[in-house]
Amino acid sequence: MRIHELMIALLNQQKDLELIDTETPSIEIGRGNHANEDPARWLDRNHRVLKHYQALVRTAITIDALLDAEQD
């Protein structure tokens, strides 16, 4: 339960928390593909957002382990 509380605390400290974009860009030619609809950029952005969340989870787990170690 403490890991959940740590995650919430870490998330609350984030200024501009991005969410994964679930809207897949169109790859059809002639549909007005703009730079922000580029599938490669979409994947890169979502990958970056995912890595950020993974780092937050690892941080929460590490803090939890350190707190446990101090109690022993």
N, CA, C and O atoms as a Tripos MOL2 file, in Angstrom:
@<TRIPOS>MOLECULE
protein
  288   287    72     0     0
PROTEIN
NO_CHARGES

@<TRIPOS>ATOM
      1 N           0.8310   -1.2080    0.0000 N.3       1 MET1
      2 CA          0.0000    0.0000    0.0000 C.3       1 MET1
      3 C           0.8670    1.2620    0.0000 C.2       1 MET1
      4 O           0.4990    2.2860   -0.5750 O.2       1 MET1
      5 N           2.0180    1.1640    0.6530 N.am      2 ARG2
      6 CA          2.8810    2.3380    0.7360 C.3       2 ARG2
      7 C           3.4140    2.7290   -0.6450 C.2       2 ARG2
      8 O           3.6060    3.9130   -0.9250 O.2       2 ARG2
      9 N           3.6540    1.7370   -1.5060 N.am      3 ILE3
     10 CA          4.1490    2.0460   -2.8500 C.3       3 ILE3
     11 C           3.1220    2.8880   -3.6110 C.2       3 ILE3
     12 O           3.4880    3.8030   -4.3500 O.2       3 ILE3
     13 N           1.8420    2.5760   -3.4280 N.am      4 HIS4
     14 CA          0.7930    3.3690   -4.0760 C.3       4 HIS4
     15 C           0.8170    4.8120   -3.5840 C.2       4 HIS4
     16 O           0.6670    5.7490   -4.3680 O.2       4 HIS4
     17 N           1.0070    4.9770   -2.2820 N.am      5 GLU5
     18 CA          1.0600    6.3220   -1.7150 C.3       5 GLU5
     19 C           2.2930    7.0710   -2.2220 C.2       5 GLU5
     20 O           2.2280    8.2680   -2.5030 O.2       5 GLU5
     21 N           3.4130    6.3590   -2.3350 N.am      6 LEU6
     22 CA          4.6210    6.9740   -2.8730 C.3       6 LEU6
     23 C           4.4230    7.3830   -4.3350 C.2       6 LEU6
     24 O           4.8610    8.4560   -4.7490 O.2       6 LEU6
     25 N           3.7670    6.5310   -5.1040 N.am      7 MET7
     26 CA          3.4950    6.8590   -6.5060 C.3       7 MET7
     27 C           2.6260    8.1000   -6.6270 C.2       7 MET7
     28 O           2.8860    8.9670   -7.4610 O.2       7 MET7
     29 N           1.6080    8.1830   -5.8090 N.am      8 ILE8
     30 CA          0.7300    9.3590   -5.8350 C.3       8 ILE8
     31 C           1.5210   10.6140   -5.4780 C.2       8 ILE8
     32 O           1.3480   11.6600   -6.1030 O.2       8 ILE8
     33 N           2.3890   10.5070   -4.4710 N.am      9 ALA9
     34 CA          3.2120   11.6540   -4.0880 C.3       9 ALA9
     35 C           4.1510   12.0600   -5.2180 C.2       9 ALA9
     36 O           4.3150   13.2500   -5.4890 O.2       9 ALA9
     37 N           4.7670   11.0860   -5.8780 N.am     10 LEU10
     38 CA          5.6510   11.3870   -7.0020 C.3      10 LEU10
     39 C           4.8850   11.9940   -8.1740 C.2      10 LEU10
     40 O           5.3630   12.9330   -8.8110 O.2      10 LEU10
     41 N           3.7100   11.4660   -8.4560 N.am     11 LEU11
     42 CA          2.8950   12.0000   -9.5500 C.3      11 LEU11
     43 C           2.4530   13.4310   -9.2570 C.2      11 LEU11
     44 O           2.3930   14.2650  -10.1610 O.2      11 LEU11
     45 N           2.1440   13.7110   -7.9910 N.am     12 ASN12
     46 CA          1.7230   15.0660   -7.6200 C.3      12 ASN12
     47 C           2.8490   16.0810   -7.7810 C.2      12 ASN12
     48 O           2.5890   17.2740   -7.9380 O.2      12 ASN12
     49 N           4.0950   15.6200   -7.7420 N.am     13 GLN13
     50 CA          5.2310   16.5220   -7.8920 C.3      13 GLN13
     51 C           5.5320   16.8500   -9.3500 C.2      13 GLN13
     52 O           6.3090   17.7630   -9.6300 O.2      13 GLN13
     53 N           4.9320   16.1250  -10.2680 N.am     14 GLN14
     54 CA          5.1860   16.3380  -11.6910 C.3      14 GLN14
     55 C           4.4420   17.5810  -12.1660 C.2      14 GLN14
     56 O           3.2430   17.7260  -11.9270 O.2      14 GLN14
     57 N           5.1560   18.4680  -12.8360 N.am     15 LYS15
     58 CA          4.5410   19.7090  -13.3000 C.3      15 LYS15
     59 C           3.6660   19.4750  -14.5240 C.2      15 LYS15
     60 O           2.4770   19.7950  -14.5160 O.2      15 LYS15
     61 N           4.2510   18.9200  -15.5660 N.am     16 ASP16
     62 CA          3.5200   18.6830  -16.8100 C.3      16 ASP16
     63 C           3.4740   17.1850  -17.0610 C.2      16 ASP16
     64 O           4.2900   16.6440  -17.8070 O.2      16 ASP16
     65 N           2.5280   16.5330  -16.4430 N.am     17 LEU17
     66 CA          2.4070   15.0880  -16.5620 C.3      17 LEU17
     67 C           1.7250   14.7500  -17.8770 C.2      17 LEU17
     68 O           0.5660   15.1040  -18.0950 O.2      17 LEU17
     69 N           2.4530   14.0590  -18.7550 N.am     18 GLU18
     70 CA          1.9080   13.6860  -20.0540 C.3      18 GLU18
     71 C           1.2650   12.3150  -19.9690 C.2      18 GLU18
     72 O           1.6870   11.4620  -19.1880 O.2      18 GLU18
     73 N           0.2450   12.1160  -20.7770 N.am     19 LEU19
     74 CA         -0.4100   10.8250  -20.8740 C.3      19 LEU19
     75 C          -0.1090   10.2180  -22.2340 C.2      19 LEU19
     76 O           0.1600   10.9350  -23.1980 O.2      19 LEU19
     77 N          -0.1550    8.9110  -22.3060 N.am     20 ILE20
     78 CA          0.0630    8.2320  -23.5690 C.3      20 ILE20
     79 C          -1.0680    8.5920  -24.5160 C.2      20 ILE20
     80 O          -2.2400    8.5820  -24.1400 O.2      20 ILE20
     81 N          -0.7020    8.9080  -25.7470 N.am     21 ASP21
     82 CA         -1.6760    9.2800  -26.7690 C.3      21 ASP21
     83 C          -2.2550    8.0100  -27.3770 C.2      21 ASP21
     84 O          -1.5330    7.2440  -28.0150 O.2      21 ASP21
     85 N          -3.5380    7.7820  -27.1870 N.am     22 THR22
     86 CA         -4.1700    6.5700  -27.6960 C.3      22 THR22
     87 C          -4.6840    6.7300  -29.1120 C.2      22 THR22
     88 O          -5.0590    5.7460  -29.7500 O.2      22 THR22
     89 N          -4.7080    7.9460  -29.6090 N.am     23 GLU23
     90 CA         -5.1830    8.2050  -30.9740 C.3      23 GLU23
     91 C          -4.0800    7.8930  -31.9630 C.2      23 GLU23
     92 O          -3.1190    8.6540  -32.0750 O.2      23 GLU23
     93 N          -4.1990    6.8010  -32.6750 N.am     24 THR24
     94 CA         -3.1880    6.4190  -33.6580 C.3      24 THR24
     95 C          -3.2620    7.3480  -34.8500 C.2      24 THR24
     96 O          -4.3480    7.6090  -35.3700 O.2      24 THR24
     97 N          -2.1040    7.8570  -35.2960 N.am     25 PRO25
     98 CA         -2.1230    8.7380  -36.4680 C.3      25 PRO25
     99 C          -2.4170    7.9540  -37.7380 C.2      25 PRO25
    100 O          -2.1040    6.7680  -37.8460 O.2      25 PRO25
    101 N          -3.0150    8.6330  -38.6800 N.am     26 SER26
    102 CA         -3.3110    8.0140  -39.9670 C.3      26 SER26
    103 C          -2.0340    7.9130  -40.7830 C.2      26 SER26
    104 O          -1.2600    8.8680  -40.8550 O.2      26 SER26
    105 N          -1.8130    6.7540  -41.3980 N.am     27 ILE27
    106 CA         -0.6210    6.5980  -42.2270 C.3      27 ILE27
    107 C          -0.9560    6.6670  -43.7100 C.2      27 ILE27
    108 O          -0.0930    6.4530  -44.5610 O.2      27 ILE27
    109 N          -2.2070    6.9660  -44.0130 N.am     28 GLU28
    110 CA         -2.6230    7.0680  -45.4080 C.3      28 GLU28
    111 C          -2.1080    8.3590  -46.0270 C.2      28 GLU28
    112 O          -2.2060    9.4260  -45.4200 O.2      28 GLU28
    113 N          -1.5630    8.2640  -47.2230 N.am     29 ILE29
    114 CA         -1.0440    9.4310  -47.9330 C.3      29 ILE29
    115 C          -2.2290   10.2470  -48.4590 C.2      29 ILE29
    116 O          -3.2300    9.6970  -48.9190 O.2      29 ILE29
    117 N          -2.0860   11.5600  -48.3790 N.am     30 GLY30
    118 CA         -3.1170   12.4310  -48.9050 C.3      30 GLY30
    119 C          -4.2060   12.7550  -47.8960 C.2      30 GLY30
    120 O          -5.2070   13.3790  -48.2480 O.2      30 GLY30
    121 N          -4.0260   12.3440  -46.6530 N.am     31 ARG31
    122 CA         -5.0300   12.6610  -45.6300 C.3      31 ARG31
    123 C          -4.5860   13.8320  -44.7710 C.2      31 ARG31
    124 O          -5.0630   14.0160  -43.6510 O.2      31 ARG31
    125 N          -3.6590   14.6260  -45.3150 N.am     32 GLY32
    126 CA         -3.2230   15.8110  -44.5730 C.3      32 GLY32
    127 C          -2.3020   15.4730  -43.4280 C.2      32 GLY32
    128 O          -2.3920   16.0840  -42.3630 O.2      32 GLY32
    129 N          -1.4170   14.5120  -43.6230 N.am     33 ASN33
    130 CA         -0.4670   14.1470  -42.5780 C.3      33 ASN33
    131 C           0.3990   15.3490  -42.2110 C.2      33 ASN33
    132 O           1.1750   15.8310  -43.0370 O.2      33 ASN33
    133 N           0.2740   15.8240  -41.0070 N.am     34 HIS34
    134 CA          1.1030   16.9030  -40.4960 C.3      34 HIS34
    135 C           2.2180   16.2860  -39.6820 C.2      34 HIS34
    136 O           2.2110   15.0830  -39.4190 O.2      34 HIS34
    137 N           3.1750   17.1010  -39.2820 N.am     35 ALA35
    138 CA          4.3200   16.5960  -38.5140 C.3      35 ALA35
    139 C           3.8770   15.9590  -37.2020 C.2      35 ALA35
    140 O           4.4710   14.9770  -36.7560 O.2      35 ALA35
    141 N           2.8330   16.5130  -36.5820 N.am     36 ASN36
    142 CA          2.3890   15.9680  -35.3010 C.3      36 ASN36
    143 C           1.5940   14.6760  -35.4700 C.2      36 ASN36
    144 O           1.2610   14.0230  -34.4810 O.2      36 ASN36
    145 N           1.2870   14.3000  -36.7050 N.am     37 GLU37
    146 CA          0.5750   13.0520  -36.9590 C.3      37 GLU37
    147 C           1.5120   11.9730  -37.4970 C.2      37 GLU37
    148 O           1.0610   10.8920  -37.8770 O.2      37 GLU37
    149 N           2.8000   12.2590  -37.5320 N.am     38 ASP38
    150 CA          3.7860   11.3140  -38.0250 C.3      38 ASP38
    151 C           3.8130   10.0890  -37.1000 C.2      38 ASP38
    152 O           4.0410   10.2370  -35.8990 O.2      38 ASP38
    153 N           3.5870    8.8880  -37.6360 N.am     39 PRO39
    154 CA          3.5610    7.6760  -36.7940 C.3      39 PRO39
    155 C           4.8490    7.4650  -36.0070 C.2      39 PRO39
    156 O           4.8030    6.9970  -34.8690 O.2      39 PRO39
    157 N           5.9970    7.8010  -36.5910 N.am     40 ALA40
    158 CA          7.2650    7.6220  -35.8730 C.3      40 ALA40
    159 C           7.3450    8.5620  -34.6740 C.2      40 ALA40
    160 O           7.7920    8.1720  -33.5950 O.2      40 ALA40
    161 N           6.9120    9.7950  -34.8720 N.am     41 ARG41
    162 CA          6.9100   10.7470  -33.7440 C.3      41 ARG41
    163 C           5.9110   10.3250  -32.6700 C.2      41 ARG41
    164 O           6.1710   10.4770  -31.4770 O.2      41 ARG41
    165 N           4.7810    9.8000  -33.0950 N.am     42 TRP42
    166 CA          3.7640    9.3180  -32.1580 C.3      42 TRP42
    167 C           4.3360    8.1880  -31.3060 C.2      42 TRP42
    168 O           4.1700    8.1790  -30.0860 O.2      42 TRP42
    169 N           5.0120    7.2340  -31.9560 N.am     43 LEU43
    170 CA          5.6210    6.1270  -31.2190 C.3      43 LEU43
    171 C           6.7310    6.6110  -30.2930 C.2      43 LEU43
    172 O           6.8220    6.1730  -29.1460 O.2      43 LEU43
    173 N           7.5690    7.5060  -30.7860 N.am     44 ASP44
    174 CA          8.6540    8.0490  -29.9570 C.3      44 ASP44
    175 C           8.1150    8.7550  -28.7230 C.2      44 ASP44
    176 O           8.6340    8.5810  -27.6200 O.2      44 ASP44
    177 N           7.0720    9.5500  -28.9140 N.am     45 ARG45
    178 CA          6.4870   10.2820  -27.7870 C.3      45 ARG45
    179 C           5.9040    9.3150  -26.7620 C.2      45 ARG45
    180 O           6.1490    9.4470  -25.5630 O.2      45 ARG45
    181 N           5.1310    8.3430  -27.2430 N.am     46 ASN46
    182 CA          4.5390    7.3820  -26.3170 C.3      46 ASN46
    183 C           5.6150    6.5680  -25.6050 C.2      46 ASN46
    184 O           5.4650    6.2340  -24.4300 O.2      46 ASN46
    185 N           6.6890    6.2510  -26.3050 N.am     47 HIS47
    186 CA          7.7960    5.5190  -25.6890 C.3      47 HIS47
    187 C           8.4400    6.3600  -24.5890 C.2      47 HIS47
    188 O           8.7530    5.8530  -23.5120 O.2      47 HIS47
    189 N           8.6340    7.6450  -24.8670 N.am     48 ARG48
    190 CA          9.2130    8.5540  -23.8700 C.3      48 ARG48
    191 C           8.3040    8.6810  -22.6440 C.2      48 ARG48
    192 O           8.7870    8.6720  -21.5120 O.2      48 ARG48
    193 N           7.0100    8.7980  -22.8630 N.am     49 VAL49
    194 CA          6.0600    8.9020  -21.7490 C.3      49 VAL49
    195 C           6.0810    7.6170  -20.9180 C.2      49 VAL49
    196 O           6.0750    7.6730  -19.6880 O.2      49 VAL49
    197 N           6.1050    6.4730  -21.5790 N.am     50 LEU50
    198 CA          6.1550    5.1920  -20.8790 C.3      50 LEU50
    199 C           7.4230    5.0730  -20.0440 C.2      50 LEU50
    200 O           7.3680    4.6240  -18.9000 O.2      50 LEU50
    201 N           8.5650    5.4690  -20.6040 N.am     51 LYS51
    202 CA          9.8320    5.4190  -19.8660 C.3      51 LYS51
    203 C           9.7780    6.3190  -18.6290 C.2      51 LYS51
    204 O          10.3310    5.9810  -17.5820 O.2      51 LYS51
    205 N           9.1150    7.4550  -18.7580 N.am     52 HIS52
    206 CA          8.9860    8.3660  -17.6170 C.3      52 HIS52
    207 C           8.1850    7.7110  -16.4840 C.2      52 HIS52
    208 O           8.5740    7.7920  -15.3190 O.2      52 HIS52
    209 N           7.0740    7.0660  -16.8300 N.am     53 TYR53
    210 CA          6.2670    6.3770  -15.8170 C.3      53 TYR53
    211 C           7.0290    5.2130  -15.2020 C.2      53 TYR53
    212 O           6.9230    4.9710  -14.0000 O.2      53 TYR53
    213 N           7.7970    4.4880  -16.0150 N.am     54 GLN54
    214 CA          8.5950    3.3850  -15.4860 C.3      54 GLN54
    215 C           9.6290    3.9080  -14.4890 C.2      54 GLN54
    216 O           9.8850    3.2720  -13.4670 O.2      54 GLN54
    217 N          10.2150    5.0500  -14.7820 N.am     55 ALA55
    218 CA         11.1730    5.6510  -13.8590 C.3      55 ALA55
    219 C          10.5000    6.0470  -12.5500 C.2      55 ALA55
    220 O          11.0870    5.8840  -11.4810 O.2      55 ALA55
    221 N           9.2830    6.5620  -12.6210 N.am     56 LEU56
    222 CA          8.5560    6.9140  -11.4030 C.3      56 LEU56
    223 C           8.2560    5.6720  -10.5610 C.2      56 LEU56
    224 O           8.3730    5.7060   -9.3360 O.2      56 LEU56
    225 N           7.8720    4.5880  -11.2110 N.am     57 VAL57
    226 CA          7.5860    3.3430  -10.4910 C.3      57 VAL57
    227 C           8.8580    2.8160   -9.8270 C.2      57 VAL57
    228 O           8.8340    2.4250   -8.6600 O.2      57 VAL57
    229 N           9.9700    2.8060  -10.5690 N.am     58 ARG58
    230 CA         11.2390    2.3430   -9.9930 C.3      58 ARG58
    231 C          11.6470    3.2130   -8.8080 C.2      58 ARG58
    232 O          12.1680    2.7040   -7.8160 O.2      58 ARG58
    233 N          11.4160    4.5080   -8.9030 N.am     59 THR59
    234 CA         11.7320    5.4150   -7.8050 C.3      59 THR59
    235 C          10.8950    5.0930   -6.5750 C.2      59 THR59
    236 O          11.4170    5.0430   -5.4610 O.2      59 THR59
    237 N           9.5960    4.8740   -6.7740 N.am     60 ALA60
    238 CA          8.7170    4.5440   -5.6520 C.3      60 ALA60
    239 C           9.1450    3.2300   -4.9910 C.2      60 ALA60
    240 O           9.1450    3.1240   -3.7650 O.2      60 ALA60
    241 N           9.5050    2.2420   -5.7900 N.am     61 ILE61
    242 CA          9.9370    0.9450   -5.2490 C.3      61 ILE61
    243 C          11.2430    1.1020   -4.4720 C.2      61 ILE61
    244 O          11.4110    0.4990   -3.4120 O.2      61 ILE61
    245 N          12.1650    1.9090   -4.9940 N.am     62 THR62
    246 CA         13.4350    2.1380   -4.3110 C.3      62 THR62
    247 C          13.2290    2.8480   -2.9860 C.2      62 THR62
    248 O          13.8180    2.4670   -1.9750 O.2      62 THR62
    249 N          12.3970    3.8740   -2.9890 N.am     63 ILE63
    250 CA         12.1060    4.5960   -1.7410 C.3      63 ILE63
    251 C          11.4680    3.6540   -0.7270 C.2      63 ILE63
    252 O          11.8110    3.6910    0.4540 O.2      63 ILE63
    253 N          10.5450    2.8140   -1.1780 N.am     64 ASP64
    254 CA          9.9010    1.8520   -0.2880 C.3      64 ASP64
    255 C          10.9350    0.8980    0.3140 C.2      64 ASP64
    256 O          10.8870    0.6080    1.5100 O.2      64 ASP64
    257 N          11.8580    0.4140   -0.4970 N.am     65 ALA65
    258 CA         12.8940   -0.5010   -0.0080 C.3      65 ALA65
    259 C          13.8150    0.1980    0.9870 C.2      65 ALA65
    260 O          14.2170   -0.3920    1.9900 O.2      65 ALA65
    261 N          14.1460    1.4540    0.7070 N.am     66 LEU66
    262 CA         14.9910    2.2040    1.6380 C.3      66 LEU66
    263 C          14.3020    2.4380    2.9800 C.2      66 LEU66
    264 O          14.9310    2.3590    4.0350 O.2      66 LEU66
    265 N          13.0100    2.7260    2.9280 N.am     67 LEU67
    266 CA         12.2380    2.8960    4.1710 C.3      67 LEU67
    267 C          12.1860    1.5940    4.9550 C.2      67 LEU67
    268 O          12.2970    1.6070    6.1810 O.2      67 LEU67
    269 N          12.0190    0.4760    4.2670 N.am     68 ASP68
    270 CA         12.0290   -0.8190    4.9380 C.3      68 ASP68
    271 C          13.3860   -1.1080    5.5850 C.2      68 ASP68
    272 O          13.4490   -1.6380    6.6940 O.2      68 ASP68
    273 N          14.4660   -0.7600    4.8910 N.am     69 ALA69
    274 CA         15.8010   -0.9970    5.4010 C.3      69 ALA69
    275 C          16.0750   -0.1680    6.6500 C.2      69 ALA69
    276 O          16.7680   -0.6200    7.5620 O.2      69 ALA69
    277 N          15.5300    1.0480    6.6890 N.am     70 GLU70
    278 CA         15.7380    1.8940    7.8700 C.3      70 GLU70
    279 C          14.9810    1.3740    9.0890 C.2      70 GLU70
    280 O          15.3850    1.6290   10.2240 O.2      70 GLU70
    281 N          13.9010    0.6550    8.8660 N.am     71 GLN71
    282 CA         13.1050    0.1310    9.9770 C.3      71 GLN71
    283 C          13.7540   -1.0910   10.6280 C.2      71 GLN71
    284 O          13.4430   -1.4360   11.7680 O.2      71 GLN71
    285 N          14.6570   -1.7410    9.8930 N.am     72 ASP72
    286 CA         15.2960   -2.9440   10.4420 C.3      72 ASP72
    287 C          16.3840   -2.6210   11.4130 C.2      72 ASP72
    288 O          17.0140   -3.5280   11.9580 O.2      72 ASP72
@<TRIPOS>BOND
     1     1     2 1
     2     2     3 1
     3     3     4 2
     4     3     5 am
     5     5     6 1
     6     6     7 1
     7     7     8 2
     8     7     9 am
     9     9    10 1
    10    10    11 1
    11    11    12 2
    12    11    13 am
    13    13    14 1
    14    14    15 1
    15    15    16 2
    16    15    17 am
    17    17    18 1
    18    18    19 1
    19    19    20 2
    20    19    21 am
    21    21    22 1
    22    22    23 1
    23    23    24 2
    24    23    25 am
    25    25    26 1
    26    26    27 1
    27    27    28 2
    28    27    29 am
    29    29    30 1
    30    30    31 1
    31    31    32 2
    32    31    33 am
    33    33    34 1
    34    34    35 1
    35    35    36 2
    36    35    37 am
    37    37    38 1
    38    38    39 1
    39    39    40 2
    40    39    41 am
    41    41    42 1
    42    42    43 1
    43    43    44 2
    44    43    45 am
    45    45    46 1
    46    46    47 1
    47    47    48 2
    48    47    49 am
    49    49    50 1
    50    50    51 1
    51    51    52 2
    52    51    53 am
    53    53    54 1
    54    54    55 1
    55    55    56 2
    56    55    57 am
    57    57    58 1
    58    58    59 1
    59    59    60 2
    60    59    61 am
    61    61    62 1
    62    62    63 1
    63    63    64 2
    64    63    65 am
    65    65    66 1
    66    66    67 1
    67    67    68 2
    68    67    69 am
    69    69    70 1
    70    70    71 1
    71    71    72 2
    72    71    73 am
    73    73    74 1
    74    74    75 1
    75    75    76 2
    76    75    77 am
    77    77    78 1
    78    78    79 1
    79    79    80 2
    80    79    81 am
    81    81    82 1
    82    82    83 1
    83    83    84 2
    84    83    85 am
    85    85    86 1
    86    86    87 1
    87    87    88 2
    88    87    89 am
    89    89    90 1
    90    90    91 1
    91    91    92 2
    92    91    93 am
    93    93    94 1
    94    94    95 1
    95    95    96 2
    96    95    97 am
    97    97    98 1
    98    98    99 1
    99    99   100 2
   100    99   101 am
   101   101   102 1
   102   102   103 1
   103   103   104 2
   104   103   105 am
   105   105   106 1
   106   106   107 1
   107   107   108 2
   108   107   109 am
   109   109   110 1
   110   110   111 1
   111   111   112 2
   112   111   113 am
   113   113   114 1
   114   114   115 1
   115   115   116 2
   116   115   117 am
   117   117   118 1
   118   118   119 1
   119   119   120 2
   120   119   121 am
   121   121   122 1
   122   122   123 1
   123   123   124 2
   124   123   125 am
   125   125   126 1
   126   126   127 1
   127   127   128 2
   128   127   129 am
   129   129   130 1
   130   130   131 1
   131   131   132 2
   132   131   133 am
   133   133   134 1
   134   134   135 1
   135   135   136 2
   136   135   137 am
   137   137   138 1
   138   138   139 1
   139   139   140 2
   140   139   141 am
   141   141   142 1
   142   142   143 1
   143   143   144 2
   144   143   145 am
   145   145   146 1
   146   146   147 1
   147   147   148 2
   148   147   149 am
   149   149   150 1
   150   150   151 1
   151   151   152 2
   152   151   153 am
   153   153   154 1
   154   154   155 1
   155   155   156 2
   156   155   157 am
   157   157   158 1
   158   158   159 1
   159   159   160 2
   160   159   161 am
   161   161   162 1
   162   162   163 1
   163   163   164 2
   164   163   165 am
   165   165   166 1
   166   166   167 1
   167   167   168 2
   168   167   169 am
   169   169   170 1
   170   170   171 1
   171   171   172 2
   172   171   173 am
   173   173   174 1
   174   174   175 1
   175   175   176 2
   176   175   177 am
   177   177   178 1
   178   178   179 1
   179   179   180 2
   180   179   181 am
   181   181   182 1
   182   182   183 1
   183   183   184 2
   184   183   185 am
   185   185   186 1
   186   186   187 1
   187   187   188 2
   188   187   189 am
   189   189   190 1
   190   190   191 1
   191   191   192 2
   192   191   193 am
   193   193   194 1
   194   194   195 1
   195   195   196 2
   196   195   197 am
   197   197   198 1
   198   198   199 1
   199   199   200 2
   200   199   201 am
   201   201   202 1
   202   202   203 1
   203   203   204 2
   204   203   205 am
   205   205   206 1
   206   206   207 1
   207   207   208 2
   208   207   209 am
   209   209   210 1
   210   210   211 1
   211   211   212 2
   212   211   213 am
   213   213   214 1
   214   214   215 1
   215   215   216 2
   216   215   217 am
   217   217   218 1
   218   218   219 1
   219   219   220 2
   220   219   221 am
   221   221   222 1
   222   222   223 1
   223   223   224 2
   224   223   225 am
   225   225   226 1
   226   226   227 1
   227   227   228 2
   228   227   229 am
   229   229   230 1
   230   230   231 1
   231   231   232 2
   232   231   233 am
   233   233   234 1
   234   234   235 1
   235   235   236 2
   236   235   237 am
   237   237   238 1
   238   238   239 1
   239   239   240 2
   240   239   241 am
   241   241   242 1
   242   242   243 1
   243   243   244 2
   244   243   245 am
   245   245   246 1
   246   246   247 1
   247   247   248 2
   248   247   249 am
   249   249   250 1
   250   250   251 1
   251   251   252 2
   252   251   253 am
   253   253   254 1
   254   254   255 1
   255   255   256 2
   256   255   257 am
   257   257   258 1
   258   258   259 1
   259   259   260 2
   260   259   261 am
   261   261   262 1
   262   262   263 1
   263   263   264 2
   264   263   265 am
   265   265   266 1
   266   266   267 1
   267   267   268 2
   268   267   269 am
   269   269   270 1
   270   270   271 1
   271   271   272 2
   272   271   273 am
   273   273   274 1
   274   274   275 1
   275   275   276 2
   276   275   277 am
   277   277   278 1
   278   278   279 1
   279   279   280 2
   280   279   281 am
   281   281   282 1
   282   282   283 1
   283   283   284 2
   284   283   285 am
   285   285   286 1
   286   286   287 1
   287   287   288 2
@<TRIPOS>SUBSTRUCTURE
     1 MET1         2 RESIDUE 1 A MET
     2 ARG2         6 RESIDUE 1 A ARG
     3 ILE3        10 RESIDUE 1 A ILE
     4 HIS4        14 RESIDUE 1 A HIS
     5 GLU5        18 RESIDUE 1 A GLU
     6 LEU6        22 RESIDUE 1 A LEU
     7 MET7        26 RESIDUE 1 A MET
     8 ILE8        30 RESIDUE 1 A ILE
     9 ALA9        34 RESIDUE 1 A ALA
    10 LEU10       38 RESIDUE 1 A LEU
    11 LEU11       42 RESIDUE 1 A LEU
    12 ASN12       46 RESIDUE 1 A ASN
    13 GLN13       50 RESIDUE 1 A GLN
    14 GLN14       54 RESIDUE 1 A GLN
    15 LYS15       58 RESIDUE 1 A LYS
    16 ASP16       62 RESIDUE 1 A ASP
    17 LEU17       66 RESIDUE 1 A LEU
    18 GLU18       70 RESIDUE 1 A GLU
    19 LEU19       74 RESIDUE 1 A LEU
    20 ILE20       78 RESIDUE 1 A ILE
    21 ASP21       82 RESIDUE 1 A ASP
    22 THR22       86 RESIDUE 1 A THR
    23 GLU23       90 RESIDUE 1 A GLU
    24 THR24       94 RESIDUE 1 A THR
    25 PRO25       98 RESIDUE 1 A PRO
    26 SER26      102 RESIDUE 1 A SER
    27 ILE27      106 RESIDUE 1 A ILE
    28 GLU28      110 RESIDUE 1 A GLU
    29 ILE29      114 RESIDUE 1 A ILE
    30 GLY30      118 RESIDUE 1 A GLY
    31 ARG31      122 RESIDUE 1 A ARG
    32 GLY32      126 RESIDUE 1 A GLY
    33 ASN33      130 RESIDUE 1 A ASN
    34 HIS34      134 RESIDUE 1 A HIS
    35 ALA35      138 RESIDUE 1 A ALA
    36 ASN36      142 RESIDUE 1 A ASN
    37 GLU37      146 RESIDUE 1 A GLU
    38 ASP38      150 RESIDUE 1 A ASP
    39 PRO39      154 RESIDUE 1 A PRO
    40 ALA40      158 RESIDUE 1 A ALA
    41 ARG41      162 RESIDUE 1 A ARG
    42 TRP42      166 RESIDUE 1 A TRP
    43 LEU43      170 RESIDUE 1 A LEU
    44 ASP44      174 RESIDUE 1 A ASP
    45 ARG45      178 RESIDUE 1 A ARG
    46 ASN46      182 RESIDUE 1 A ASN
    47 HIS47      186 RESIDUE 1 A HIS
    48 ARG48      190 RESIDUE 1 A ARG
    49 VAL49      194 RESIDUE 1 A VAL
    50 LEU50      198 RESIDUE 1 A LEU
    51 LYS51      202 RESIDUE 1 A LYS
    52 HIS52      206 RESIDUE 1 A HIS
    53 TYR53      210 RESIDUE 1 A TYR
    54 GLN54      214 RESIDUE 1 A GLN
    55 ALA55      218 RESIDUE 1 A ALA
    56 LEU56      222 RESIDUE 1 A LEU
    57 VAL57      226 RESIDUE 1 A VAL
    58 ARG58      230 RESIDUE 1 A ARG
    59 THR59      234 RESIDUE 1 A THR
    60 ALA60      238 RESIDUE 1 A ALA
    61 ILE61      242 RESIDUE 1 A ILE
    62 THR62      246 RESIDUE 1 A THR
    63 ILE63      250 RESIDUE 1 A ILE
    64 ASP64      254 RESIDUE 1 A ASP
    65 ALA65      258 RESIDUE 1 A ALA
    66 LEU66      262 RESIDUE 1 A LEU
    67 LEU67      266 RESIDUE 1 A LEU
    68 ASP68      270 RESIDUE 1 A ASP
    69 ALA69      274 RESIDUE 1 A ALA
    70 GLU70      278 RESIDUE 1 A GLU
    71 GLN71      282 RESIDUE 1 A GLN
    72 ASP72      286 RESIDUE 1 A ASP
